[in-house]
Amino acid sequence: MYGLWLATGGITYWLGMLDLGVATVMGQRIAAAFASKDNDGICRYYYNGMVIQSGTVLALMVLATAGVWVLPHVLRVSPAEAHAVRIAMFLASASLGLTMVSSGQKNTADALQHPLLPSLMNIFGRLATIGVTLVALHQRWGVYAIPFGMFAGAAVTFGGDLPYVFWLVGRTGGARRLDRAALADMSGLILPLSFGKAGDALVGQIEPTLIAFSLTPEIAVMWSVTKRAADIILVILDNGVGAIRASFAHLYAEGDLGKARGILNKFVTVCFFSMVVMLAVYCSINHSFIHLWVGERQFAGTRVIVLLVPAMIALHFTSSLSTLLGATGDFAVSSCFTAAEAVVRVVLMTVLLPRLGMPGLLLATIVGAGATAVVFAVRLTRRVGGGRQWVRASARKGAAGAAILVPAILLGVLWKAHGWVSLFVAGALVCACASVLSMAFDQTVRRMAARQVARFAGWKGAKGA
């Protein structure tokens, strides 16, 4: 039954491409209107964006309703299993629809500089998903536990976000009406945004599939085990761009390019050195971690670790710079580049994998994502200025990152932990050393660390008083 759920989840994942990125456009347009104190513009893009999202969710549910009757016949399952598949797919699709709308609500709240409640509702929704799933499993609901948990979490987030954001927008006093210009503006971006979504779907988690087909399923397991921690690092850092997207869009819309450039420079610096610190820990102890966890045979090799470093950096900055380009209103070009890069990367992977093995996948990522990140950086600096400074700063950051990461890679090659305690102690020491070196190499990191220490000291002093 769990295999049936995985098959159903794959179909639902592809239905998610109906999202079309309308929530992203809503967030950018509303942020620009808020910066210009255009209350009518805020309402115009919010309410008309909701109309488009409602139509999208309706289309999703129509396709899901058709799918719940067709899919069991395609999978050739028993009547009892067919009933379970229908309920699971319908609930998963309904959860996806609620999540689409909640995404638009969160982007709107961020644009209006009221991000706290939607962020909390997102946390509560995830907790509800886990809680309902565990309770359902305890009650022996079987495969129903997962989709019911998903639906409960999505409903909690949606139920908190929608009335709150509706109230936020309503108090601006703008007109609540259909607007042909706003509908045309957002609808005109659907096609290029769809290209970007398709590109992300094409390369998302495709490496294990390619390895299983071109090499063996056992090597695909080695790849997934070795790369798992690096993927977690990427997820953590990719979430960071959401913290500055709305502020960056406000400043750009106001024409305050100096402050926008300052935020961009700080964001790139902090993200880069944060990634360097986490990758240094990863490179130094990942071999030992896999050895202690599942055995030496599941380690993909030092060449994979070495090539993962530039690949992860390229992937992170491709994603982050694309998001910030969207905050300036540059959706079409960045989405088309994302789609083109995905196609190029998959072609390169298909060509290089049989010849070079797993390192071929990473070389394809470095070439494709690295080139796209450079294009996005050039387009972004043309919008906010500071292109030459970026080149010099990037060279300095690259040299500093190499000075931190090379010793960490050598440590991972030359040393192997013999127990969990020594592994965690080594990881903590590498993290501390990499953090100190980052502050020593970069003034921005040093100043931000000093401010955090001063803030913490002030808080402790106030608490003691």
Secondary structure by P-SEA (a helix, b strand, c coil): caaaaaaaaaaaaaacccccaaaaaaaaaaaaaaaaccaaaaaaaaaaaaaaaaaaaaaaaaaaaaaaacccccccccaaaaaaaaaaaaaaaaaaaaaaaaaaaaaaaaaaccccaaaaaaaaaaaaaaaaaaaaaaaccccaaaaaaaaaaaaaaaaacaaaaaaaaaaccccccccaaaaaaaaaaaaaaaaaaaaaaaaccaaaaaaaaaccaaaaaaaaaaaaaaaaaaaaaaacccccaaaaaaaaaacaaaaaaaaaaaaaaaaaaaaaaaaaaaaacaaaaaaacccccccccaaaaaaaaaaaaaaaaaaaaaaaaaaacccaaaaaaaaaaaaaaaaaaaaccccccaaaaaaaaaaaaaaaaaaaaaaaaaaccaaaaaaaaaaaaaaaaaaacaaaaaaaaccccccaaaaaaaaaaaaaaaaaaaaaacaaaaaaaaaaaaaaaaaaaaaac
